[in-house]
Amino acid sequence: HHSDTEDVLSILREAGLAKHSHVIGQLNYDDEIRFSWADETVYAASRVTLQQYWAETSYRMQALRDNETCAQQEFESIATPNNRGIPVDLSFDINENIAAPYINHTRPSVAILREQGVNGQQEMAAAFNKAGFRAVDVHMTDIIDGRITFDGFSGVVACGGFSYGDVLGAGGGWAKSILLNSQVTETFSAFFARDDVFALGVCNGCQMFSQIKDIIPNAEHWPRFHRNFSEQFEARLSTVEVMKSPSIFLQGMEGSLLPVAVSHGEGRAVFAEQGHDVQAVVDTGTVSLRYVDHAGKVAEDYPYNPNGSPAGITGLTTESGQFTIMMPHPERLFRSVQYSWKPDEWGEDGAWMRMFRNARVFVD
């Protein structure tokens, strides 16, 4: 903050660096860069002009290497007026712990499911533990060999990563290890048939769940996930809007605009090959998350929409709200210190912690 300038200069003076410390610039609200000498402007240009000069070489290379349309959209976005960057607008009290009444209760067990190549299980387990669960590390071999069933679990969470190196398509190998083994199929089917449980699929887990949707009640409208329109792996901080939906994870969060970590190469939702119309899916009320731009409007263009999904769709649930899939990684931002910047009023919890506590409330 510019208001901290005097505090910084005071510290430098105390360190004996006063004569070496100078204020050489300050912010303005004109979207312009100006250089002055002896109170006279010697050079001035718009921020847009200079930023596009700076970015043009990268843009030209990107247009040749990646998807040309995405490269052009990102370059043109530099000229967007009044771009406030990544917005944060919460519809709930971030410092309220809605799971507090259950803090002294028994911790329900949640299976943190992983497969060869999955790498998001540690953060996921930490988030659910903090919400009042007992997170249990469950590998697919535990299910295949019959060492573990889901009978004693209140939830199953499929984590992100690169199962089987994605060589059979994103989540494809993981899905086949379930669908091509009758005993494993029955284990999952029996779990999904219960009305007192929840399931969450994130990133690779989202891709996998979308491919076993035939055994998930009321998930027939879920899409498949294909290569990003940008033709690149996208690892960035994006903004999503929490939609009004039955998802047990997102109750009380409707209307919020939240930054979230994105990390995937195949996150573009495709509905057509499943025989579904995008608007018809939206009309079901089961779209739970969508990408938005700096103004909070539905993002169709890159980079606000990092993968090209229609209508910005990046999260869906079922009619009961028990089972939810999403491509972004909320588990990577459940603590406020995991953000590079956060609003001053945020305490220990990141905004996504509410999602995991919602699951704890659902169990009771």
N, C-alpha and C positions, 0 to 999 in steps of 0.2 A: 504494500500500500504506500502511496506517496506520502501519507500522513506519518509514516514511520521514518521519514528522511532525517529529521532532527535527532531522533533516538539513535540512529545509525551513526550520524556524525559525532554525537556525544561519545559513543563508545570508541570511535576512532581517535578522538581527541585524547581520551583517557589513556589510550595505548600509545600516545606520542606520535600519531600519524596525521595530525591536523594539517600540516603544510603539504601533505601528499594527497589529501582527500578533497575532491571537488565535485559539485553537482554539475553535470554536463548536459542533462536533459530532463524533460518532464513530459508527462502525458498531455495530450490535448483531445478534444472531442470533435475535431474537424476531419478525421480520417485522412490526415495529411502529414507528411514528413517535412520538417523545416529545419534548415541550418542557418544560424545567425552568427554574426560577428560584430561586436561593438553596437549591439541593438539594431543591426540592419540584417534583413534576410538576404542571404547570398545564394540560397538554393531552396526550392520548394517543389514538391510533386505529390500527387495523391498516393495514398497507401496502395491502392489498387494497381496503379501504374508500376510502382517499384516492385511490388510483390509478384506481379506477372512477369516483369523482366527477370526477376530472380528464379521463378519457377519454370520459365519457358523451356529451357534445355531439358529439364527432367520430364516435362510434359511431352516433348517431342519423342524422347526415348520411350516413355511409357506407352505412347500411342502406337509405336512400332512393336514393342515387346508384348504388351497386354491387350486388353480390349480397347479399341480406339474410342468407342463411345464413352466408356467410363473415364478414360483419360481426359477427354474433352469436357465432360461434366465436372470433373474435379477442378480442372483449370478454370473453367468459367465460374465456378462457385467462389473464386477469389473475389470476384466483383460484386458479390451479394452485399447490398447495403444493410447496415444495422445488424450485422451478424454477431450475435452474442455468444457464439461458440456452443458449447455443450450445456443445455439448460438443465436446471434442477428445480423441480416443483413438486412437492409432496402433498398428498391429500390426507396424510395421517401424521401423528406425532411420532417422530423418529425415536424419541427418548422414552416412549411408553413400552414397557415390557408386558405384552398381553399374556405371556405364558407364566408370569410371576405366580399366579395362584396355584400352579402345579409344581412349584419348585421343590417341595418336600414330598411329592408323590413318587411312586415307582417310575423309573425311567423306561418308557416303551422302547422296544428294540426296533432298529431300522437297519436293513441290510444294505450296506454300501457295496454295490455290485461292480465287479470289474472283470475284465478279460485281458488276454495277452495284448499289450500295447496301450492299455488304458492308463492315464496318468493323473487324473483329477480326483482320486479318491481321498487324498489327505485333507484337502481343503473342504471337501464335501462332508467328511466325517467330523471335522472340527466345527463346522456350522451347525450340524444336527446335534452334536454333543452340547454346544453352547445353548441350544434351544430347549434342552431338557430331555434329549433322547439318549439311548445307549446305542452308539453306532458300532456295527459289527462288520468287520472286513469279510466279505464273501467273494471268493473267486468262482468263476464258472466251473472249474474242475470240482469244487465242493458240491455243486448241484449235479453235475454229470456223474460223479462217483457215488452219489447218494449220501454223502456225509452230512449234508444240510438240506433241509426243506424250508419253505417259507411259513410253516405252520405257526411258529411262535413270533412272527414279525408283524409289526403294525404298518411297516412301509418297506418298499423296495426302491432303491435309487440307482439308476444306471448312469455311470459317470462318463466324463469326456476323455478324449485321447484319440488314439489311432489303432483301434482293434484290428488285428491281422494286417497291419500296415495299410488298411483300406484298399487292399489289392482286389477285393471282390466288390468294390463300391463302398461308399461310406456306411459303416455299420453292417455291411452285407454278410461278412464272415461270422460276425457275432450273432446275427439273426438266424443264420443257417445252423449254427451250433445248437439253437433252441428248437427250430422247426423240424430239423431232420433227425431229432432224437425224441422218440415218443414219450419216454419217461420224463425228459426235461420239459417237453411241451405240456405234459399233464401237470407238472409242478407249477409252471407259470400260469396255466389256464385256471387251476384251482385257486391260486392267489387272486387273480383278476376277477374271479366270480364272487369274491367276498364283498360285503357292503360296509365293512368296518376298517378298511385299509386304504392306503394311498400309494401311488407310484409316481416317480419323477424321472424323466429322461432328459439329460443335459448334453448338448453337442453330439458327441458320438453315441451317447445313450439315447438321445432324441432320434437320431438317424436309425438306430437299431430298433427302438420301439415302433417307429413308423413302418418298419418292415415286418413286424409281427402283429400288426393291428388287427388281423383277423381273429386273434384270440383275446383281444381287449374289447370289452363291451362298449358299444356306441363310439368306436374310434374309426369307423369306416370312412369318414370324411378327411382323415389325416392325409397329408401329402407325402410324397417321396422327396428326398433332398438330393439335388444334383449340384454339379460344379458351379462355383460362383460365376456370375456374369462377367466379373472383372478378369476371370481366368487366372487369378492369383489366390494364394492363401492370404486371408485377411485377419490380421491381428491388430486390433485397435479398440478404442473406447467409443462406443456408439450410444445413442440415446433411444430409449424405447418408451412407449406409452403403455401403461397398464390399462387394459380394456375391462369393461364390466363383463364378467364371465362367471360360470359356476366354480371355477378352479378353487379348491380348498386352500391352495398356497397363496392366492392373491386377494383374499377377502379383505376389504377395508383399504385397499391400495388403489382402487379404481380412479383413473384420471391422473395419476402421478406420472411425471416425466422423470426418468431415472437414467443416469449413466450406467452402462454395463459393459463388461469385458466381452469382446468377440474374438474368437480364435478358431477359424475353420476354413477349409478349402472347398467344401461341398455343403453349402447351407442354403442354397436357393430352393425354396419350396415350389414343387411342381404338382399342380392339381389335375391338369387336363388328362394325363395318362391314366389317372385313377377314375376318370369319367365324372369329375366334379367341376362345377363352375365356381370361380373364386367368390363372386358375390353371394352365391347360394350358401357357401361355407360361412362367409361373414354373417349372413342373416341367421344362422343357427345360434349365434351368440356364444360360440365356443372358441372364438379367436381371443386369446388372452394377452398377447403382447404384439406390438407392431413398432417398426422403426419410424422415427419422426425426425424432422430436420431441426435446425436451430430455432425455428419459430413455433415448433410443436405441431407442424402439419405432417400428414402422412408422407413418408419419404419413398419416392420411387427412384430417385436419381442417386448416383454414386457421388461422394462416399457416405452420405447419410444413410443410405440403404447399402450395406456392404456386400450383399450377395445377389441383389436383383430379384428378391422375392416379390411377387405381386401384392399390391396393397400394403407393402411393408411387413407382411405377416411373418412372425418369427417365433410364435408360441401358440399352442392350441391345447384344449382340454376336452373332456367328454361331458355329456349331459349331466352326469352325477357330480362332476368336478373332482372325482377321486384321482384321475390319472391325467397328468399334464406333461407335455413335451415342450422344450424350448432349445433353440440353438445357442443363445448367449450363456455366459457363465456367472450367475448370481453368487455362487459360492466363492468366487474370487474377490468379492467386494462386500462381505458380510461385516467387516470391521472398517471403521472410518479411516484408520491409518493405511489401509490398502489403496486409498485414493491419493493422487498427486495433489489434489486440492479438494477441500470440502467447505461447506458453509460453517461459519463460526459457531452456530448453535448446535452443531452435531457433537455428540459426546463420543463414547467408546464405540457405539454401534454404527455400522453402515446402514444405508437405507434398505438393503436387501435382507438384513437380519429379520425383518418383519415376516418375510416369506416363510422362513424356517419355523418361526414361532407360531405362525398360522397353522402349520402342520401339527404342532404340539397341541394346540387348542382343539383341533379336529379330533384327535385321538380320544380326548376326554369329552 
